[in-house]
Amino acid sequence: MRRHEHMQDEMTVEGVQEGDVAPGTTPEPISETSVAHAELELVKGERDQLIDRLARLQAEFDNARKREAKERADARDYVISNTVEPFLGVMDNFQLALKADGTVEQLRGGVELILKQMEDALKGLNVVPVETVGTQFDPRVHEALGSIETKEFPDHQVLEEIRRGYKIREKLLRPALVRIAANADQVAD
């Protein structure tokens, strides 16, 4: 009998190994809670991966934002330094002029040279004066401070520049303050 029991035990082991149910036992049903628990663990793992990915993306975004702010500040400083640099020589010459002893004519000549240097610095930055005297009044670039009664010049022609206006390329920085002709014999266009 022992041999028979031993054979039965071997069959039970073989049957269990092959996926068969051992005689005298009932298959254990897969419970819904164990399936739900496995799915929950899977979802928790995916959640943890997504949270980690989100944290990495936030860190990358913060780094990119900080890098962009630094680059913007560096670009601003670069533009300012390139803008200011041509005017440092102008300031130097004004300081020299204030220290100089000379006649009024020499002082005037020095100031004219400094003004020329300033105009050249502005041209280097694409800043040009608005055309005024001799042109027709243009409200887009001129601001009339008054008129001068005349019969010699056409109506609304700019006769006098009070303060120079400037443009950078085609954009107006400030209008020119001017006086214009008022010719009652002519009708303005």
C-alpha positions as CSV (number, residue, x, y, z in Angstrom):
1,M,0.0,0.0,0.0
2,R,2.8,2.3,0.6
3,R,3.8,2.1,-2.9
4,H,0.3,3.0,-4.0
5,E,0.2,6.0,-1.7
6,H,3.6,7.0,-2.9
7,M,2.4,6.8,-6.5
8,Q,-0.7,8.8,-5.6
9,D,1.5,11.5,-4.0
10,E,3.7,11.6,-7.1
11,M,0.6,11.9,-9.3
12,T,-0.6,14.7,-7.1
13,V,2.7,16.5,-7.4
14,E,2.8,16.0,-11.1
15,G,-0.8,17.1,-11.5
16,V,-0.2,20.2,-9.5
17,Q,2.9,20.9,-11.5
18,E,1.0,20.5,-14.8
19,G,-1.7,22.8,-13.6
20,D,-4.2,20.1,-12.7
21,V,-6.0,20.1,-9.5
22,A,-4.9,17.5,-7.0
23,P,-7.6,14.8,-6.3
24,G,-9.6,15.6,-3.3
25,T,-8.9,19.3,-3.4
26,T,-11.0,22.1,-4.9
27,P,-9.4,24.8,-7.1
28,E,-8.9,28.0,-5.2
29,P,-10.9,30.7,-6.9
30,I,-9.1,34.0,-7.8
31,S,-10.7,36.5,-5.6
32,E,-11.9,39.8,-6.8
33,T,-10.0,41.5,-4.0
34,S,-6.7,40.0,-5.1
35,V,-7.3,41.2,-8.7
36,A,-8.3,44.6,-7.4
37,H,-5.2,44.7,-5.2
38,A,-2.9,43.9,-8.1
39,E,-4.6,46.5,-10.3
40,L,-4.3,49.0,-7.4
41,E,-0.5,48.3,-7.1
42,L,-0.1,48.7,-10.9
43,V,-2.0,52.1,-10.8
44,K,0.1,53.2,-7.8
45,G,3.3,52.4,-9.7
46,E,2.1,54.4,-12.7
47,R,1.1,57.3,-10.4
48,D,4.5,57.3,-8.8
49,Q,6.2,57.3,-12.3
50,L,3.9,60.2,-13.4
51,I,4.6,62.2,-10.2
52,D,8.4,61.7,-10.7
53,R,8.1,62.8,-14.3
54,L,6.0,65.8,-13.3
55,A,8.6,66.8,-10.7
56,R,11.4,66.5,-13.3
57,L,9.4,68.6,-15.9
58,Q,8.8,71.2,-13.2
59,A,12.5,71.4,-12.4
60,E,13.4,71.6,-16.1
61,F,10.8,74.4,-16.6
62,D,12.1,76.3,-13.6
63,N,15.6,76.0,-14.9
64,A,14.6,77.2,-18.3
65,R,12.7,80.1,-16.8
66,K,15.7,81.1,-14.7
67,R,18.0,80.7,-17.7
68,E,15.7,82.8,-19.9
69,A,15.6,85.6,-17.3
70,K,19.4,85.6,-17.0
71,E,19.8,85.7,-20.8
72,R,17.3,88.6,-21.0
73,A,19.1,90.5,-18.3
74,D,22.5,89.9,-20.0
75,A,21.0,91.0,-23.4
76,R,19.6,94.2,-21.7
77,D,23.0,94.9,-20.1
78,Y,24.7,94.3,-23.5
79,V,22.4,96.7,-25.3
80,I,22.8,99.4,-22.6
81,S,26.6,99.1,-22.6
82,N,26.7,99.4,-26.4
83,T,24.3,102.4,-26.2
84,V,26.2,104.2,-23.5
85,E,29.7,103.6,-24.7
86,P,29.7,106.2,-27.6
87,F,28.6,108.8,-25.1
88,L,31.4,108.3,-22.7
89,G,33.8,110.2,-25.0
90,V,31.3,113.0,-25.2
91,M,31.2,113.3,-21.4
92,D,35.0,113.2,-21.3
93,N,35.1,116.1,-23.7
94,F,32.5,118.1,-21.7
95,Q,34.6,117.6,-18.6
96,L,37.8,118.8,-20.5
97,A,35.9,121.8,-21.8
98,L,34.9,122.8,-18.3
99,K,38.5,122.6,-17.1
100,A,39.9,124.6,-20.0
101,D,40.8,128.2,-19.8
102,G,40.1,129.9,-23.1
103,T,38.2,132.6,-24.9
104,V,34.5,132.5,-25.6
105,E,35.2,131.6,-29.2
106,Q,37.4,128.7,-28.2
107,L,34.8,127.4,-25.8
108,R,32.1,127.8,-28.5
109,G,34.3,125.9,-31.0
110,G,34.9,123.1,-28.4
111,V,31.1,122.8,-27.7
112,E,30.5,122.6,-31.5
113,L,33.0,119.7,-31.8
114,I,31.3,118.0,-28.8
115,L,27.9,118.4,-30.4
116,K,29.2,116.9,-33.6
117,Q,30.6,114.0,-31.6
118,M,27.2,113.5,-30.0
119,E,25.4,113.6,-33.4
120,D,27.8,111.0,-34.7
121,A,27.1,108.8,-31.6
122,L,23.4,109.1,-32.3
123,K,23.8,108.2,-36.0
124,G,25.7,105.1,-34.9
125,L,22.6,104.1,-33.1
126,N,20.4,104.8,-36.1
127,V,18.9,107.9,-34.4
128,V,18.4,110.7,-37.0
129,P,16.9,114.2,-36.6
130,V,13.5,115.0,-38.0
131,E,13.6,117.3,-41.0
132,T,12.1,120.6,-40.2
133,V,12.9,124.0,-41.7
134,G,11.8,124.3,-45.3
135,T,9.5,121.2,-45.2
136,Q,5.7,121.2,-45.0
137,F,4.3,120.7,-41.5
138,D,3.6,117.1,-40.8
139,P,1.7,116.4,-37.6
140,R,3.2,112.9,-37.4
141,V,6.7,114.3,-36.8
142,H,6.2,118.0,-36.0
143,E,4.5,119.7,-33.1
144,A,3.5,123.3,-33.9
145,L,4.1,125.8,-31.1
146,G,2.8,128.7,-33.1
147,S,2.7,130.4,-36.5
148,I,4.3,133.3,-38.2
149,E,2.2,135.5,-40.4
150,T,4.0,135.8,-43.8
151,K,3.4,136.3,-47.5
152,E,6.8,135.0,-48.5
153,F,6.4,131.3,-47.6
154,P,3.7,128.8,-48.4
155,D,1.1,128.1,-45.7
156,H,2.1,125.5,-43.1
157,Q,5.7,125.5,-44.2
158,V,8.1,125.0,-41.2
159,L,10.0,128.2,-40.7
160,E,11.7,127.7,-37.4
161,E,12.8,124.7,-35.3
162,I,12.6,125.3,-31.5
163,R,13.5,121.8,-30.4
164,R,14.9,119.1,-32.6
165,G,12.9,115.9,-33.0
166,Y,14.4,112.5,-33.5
167,K,13.6,109.2,-35.2
168,I,15.1,105.8,-34.8
169,R,14.9,104.4,-38.3
170,E,11.3,105.2,-39.1
171,K,9.9,105.3,-35.5
172,L,9.5,108.7,-33.9
173,L,11.3,109.1,-30.6
174,R,10.0,112.6,-30.1
175,P,8.4,115.2,-32.4
176,A,10.2,118.4,-33.4
177,L,8.8,121.6,-31.9
178,V,8.4,124.1,-34.7
179,R,6.8,127.4,-35.8
180,I,5.0,127.3,-39.1
181,A,4.1,129.9,-41.8
182,A,0.6,131.3,-41.8
183,N,-0.1,132.6,-45.3
184,A,-3.7,133.9,-45.6
185,D,-3.3,134.2,-49.4
186,Q,-2.8,130.4,-49.8
187,V,-5.1,127.6,-48.8
188,A,-3.4,124.6,-47.1
189,D,-3.6,121.2,-48.8
